[in-house]
Every structure is written in structure tokens, then in C-alpha cells.
Amino acid sequence: MGDTPSDGNGTAPAGGPVLNYWHGGLSEVPDEVWRHPRLEALLLPDNALTAVPARIGTLTALHTLDLGHNRLRAVPAELGDLPALSRFLYLHDNRLTELPASLGRLTRLGYLNVGENRLTSLPDSFGTLTGLVELRAQHNRLTHLPDTIGALGALRELWLRGNRLTSLPDDVRHLTSLREIELRENAFTAVPEALRGLPLLRRVDLRGNRVRHLPHWLGELPSLEKLDLRWNDTHVDGGLLRTLAGKGCVVLH
């Protein structure tokens, strides 16, 4: 067990009991974990875990759980039994093909990373993750998002790079807190209409898609600062480009 707890990105969660097994060569969750029922942060990234026992649901004081960079093919439904899980849940860089609907019970969760897996869809129950500020689902096999994602009123960042998306649900228009959306390396042929009118949207990344034309309403987005269209074959209308430049928006193409 290491000395300095990490959240999977090199920083330590503040306060409370922490068990940190980062890069410990583990193939299963250590027995020591279950001797700390009031544990607040459990860090198990960069190991060789293939399963997490259902007993994880007994750690009801956890605010942070890091299971990233392992070999998990599934996670137990009991993850939804963690009412205090409010800061971070890392499930990225595993071999997950689906997620349990019970994750929708984590209504206080602020950050969720399910990137670098083999997911073809996200559960409809994600619409109840109303505390979520950042959702990362990059480098999966997603062909669509659930319509319920429009209920995530606190969401500020949505990372969807490297999937198989061609459109976004209409209900994305309800994400009025959204600041950044990364749609790089998908299969979009147009800028998603669902982004129209989002009041706080600052950054749209559409690199490496198939976008040919830009809609006029991009010039109406009040907060847009950066539109990245590199590695598309996009015709950019000069008038729209001047409108965006006049608003201080950088367009890369």
C-alpha cells in the first residue's frame, strides 16, 4: 500500500480515512479493506483486479472510489448502495461492456469516468445522476446516448471522444450548465442541433468527424469561445466566421 493517496490523476482526496493501493500488483481487493467500514476513500487503480465483490456496498461512508486501470469485465450492482459517493467514481480503462442501472442511485456523485472500456450504451438510469458535474465516457463503442441525459442539469463537461456517435439526443438542449463538450473522433456529419441555444457552452470539439457545413445558429451561442473542426472537410461560411470572430470565438479548421 502506497503512502500518498491518488485520485487516479495524481492528486489526493482531502480528509477522512483513506486506503491507497495504487499500482500494488493486486488481483483482488485486499481483506484489509473490510476492516474499515467507515472508509471514505478507496484507491485501487493500476492493479490487475478482475472482479469487485458485492461487499463493496457495505462501505457506505465512501466519497471516492477509484477502480481505474484494472481488468474488470463487470462491476457489482451494489455500487449503487454507496449513498456518500459524492466526489469521484473512476471505472475507466477496464474491460466493461455494460454498467449496472443501480449507478443511477448515486445522486450526489460529482465526477464519473467510465472511459476506455467497451461500452455500447449507457444506462437510462444515468438521468438521475443529478449531482454530476463531469461525465467522461471517451473511447468506448457508444452509438447513442440515453434521452435521460438531458436531466443532468448540473453537468458542465461531457467527454465523448472516440465513440461511434452520429447524433445527440434532443434532450441535450436541457443541459443549460454545460460548458464543454468533446465529440472528437466520432461519426458526426453535422453539428448536433441539440447544442443550439445552450447558454453557457464555451468549447465544442468536433475534430476528426465528417462535418461538411456549419449551421448559422452557432453564431447565436452567447458563450462560445472555441470551435474545433480540424480533420473534417468543413466549408466555413465567411459571414459566420466573422460573426464568431466578432464574439471572440476561435474557430480551428
N, C-alpha and C positions, 0 to 999 in steps of 0.2 A: 504494500500500500504506500502510495507516494505521500510526500509531506505537504504539497501545495495543491489544494483542490482546484480543478479546472472546470469551466462550463462547456468544454468542447471547443472553445475558440481561444483558450489561453488565459481566461480571466476567472477569478474565484468568486463564487457566490458569497454574499455578505451574511455574517451572523449565523448562529444556530449550529447544532451538531451536524457534522459533515463526514461522510466516508468516501475517500477518494482512492479508486483502484485503477486509475488511468494507466494504460499500457502495462498491465500487470501479467499478461500471458494467461489469463483466466479462461477456462472453458465452461465454467458455471458460476452462478452467483455464490459468493462465499457465505458460509454458515454464520460468520460474524455479523452479517447484516441483520439477521433476525433477532439478534440480542439487543437491538437498538430500536425499539418500537416508536420512539419519538424522534427518529431521524428526520432531518429537514432537507438534506441534500445527499443524493446517492449518485456517485460518478463512476461509471463503468465503461468509458469509451476506450476504443483501441484495444480490445481484447479478442477472444475467439468464442464468444458466447453464441450458442445455437438455440438457446431457449431461456425464457424468464419464467420462473414458477408463479402460479396463481397467487401464491402467498404475498406477492408484491402489493396486493391490495390491502394488506394489513398495515402498511406504513402510512397511516393516514395523516401524518404531520409533514410529509414531503412537500416542499415547494419547488424543488428542482430534481429532475431525473434525467440522467444522460446515459443513453444506451447506444450512442452513435458509434460507427466504425466497428461493427461486430459481424456476426454471420447469422443473424436472426431471420428465420423464414416466417415467423408469426410472433405476435405479442398477445398476451392474455387479455381477455375482456376485463379482467379485474383492474387494469389500469384506470378504468373509469370509476373506480372506488376510492380515488385519491382526492378528496374534496379540497385539500390545501394546495394542490398542484397549481400554482398561480404564476410562477416565474418562467421556467423553461422546461420543455419536454423535447429531447433530442432522440430521434429514431432514424436519423439519416445514415446513409452508407451501410445498409444491411441488404437482405435479400427478400424483403417483404413484398408479397403480391396483393395483399389486402390489409385493411385496417379494421379493427372492431368498431361497430356502431357505438359501443359504450363510451368511446372517447368524447362523444358529444356531451357527456355529463360533466366534463371539465370546464365548466362555465367561467371559471376565474382565470384560466390559463392565458398568459400574455404572449408567449412565443412558442411556436410549434415548427419543428423541422423534420419533414418526412422525405427529404430529397435523397437522390442517389439510391433508389430502390427499384422495384419492378411493378409499381402500382399502375393499374389501368383505369382506376377510378378512385374517387374519394367518397366516403360515406355521406348520405344525405343528412345524417345527424350532425355534420360539421356546422350546420346552420345555427346550432345552439351554442357554439363557442363564442359567445358574445363579448368576452373579455379579450379576445385575440387582437393583438396589435400587429403582429408579423406572422405570416404563413409562408413557409418555404416548402415547395413541392417540386423543385427542379430535378431534371434528369430522371424522369420516370417514363411511363408509357401511357400517360393520360391522353385520352381522346376527347374528353369533355369534363366540365366541372359541374357539380350539383347546383341546381337552381337555388338551393337554400343558401348558397354562399352570399347572396345579397343581404342576408340578415346580419352580417358581421359589421355592424355599424361602427365599431372602434378600429377596424383594420386600417393600417397605414401603409403596409408594404406587402406586396404579393409577388412571389418569385416562382416563375413557371418555366424557366428556361429548359430547353432540351426535352420537350414532350412531343405529342402528336396532335396538338390542338389546331383547329381550323376556325373556331369561333369562341365567344364567351357568352354565358347566359345573359339574357336581357336584364335579369335582376342585379347584375353588377352595377347598374346605374344607381343603385341604392347605397353603394359604398362611398358615402359622402365624406368620410375621413381619409380616403385613400390618397397617399402622396406619391407612391412609386409602384409601377407595375413592370415586371420583366417578362417579356413574351419572346425572348430571343430563341432562335433555332426551333421553331415550330413549323406549322404549315399554313399560316395566315395568308390569304390573298388580298385582304383589305384590313384597314384599321378597324377594330371592333366597334360597332355602333354603340355598344353598351358603355363605352367610355365617355360618350357625349354628355356634356353638362356637369361632369364631376368637378366640384368647385375647388378642391384643394390639390388636384392632380398636378404634380410638378415634373415627373420624369416618366417617359414611355420608351421602353427599349424593345424595338421590333427587328433587331439585327437578324440576318440570316433567315428571312421568311420569303414570301413571294408577293409582296405588296407592290402593286403596279401604279396605283393612283392614291392621292390623298383627298379626304373629304374636306369641304370648306369649313365644317364646324370646328376643326382643330384650331382655327383662329379665334374661336369663341371661348376656348378653355381659359378661364381667368388666371390660373396659377401656373400654366405650363412653362417650364424653364428649359427642358431638354427633350428633343425628339430624335431618337437614334434609328436611322433607317439604313445603315450600312449593310452591304451584302444583300440588298434587294435590287430589283430592276425597277426603281420607282421614278415616275415622272413627277417632278415637283413644280407646281404652278408658280410662276414668278410673283403673282399678286399675293398668293397665300404665303409665300416665303417672306415677302416684305411685311405682311401683316404680323407674322410670327416674330420676325426680327425686331419690329417696332415695339413688341411687347416684351422684348428681352429674352426670347426663346432661341436657343441654339438648336439648329437642325443639322444633323450629320447624315450625309447621304453620298 
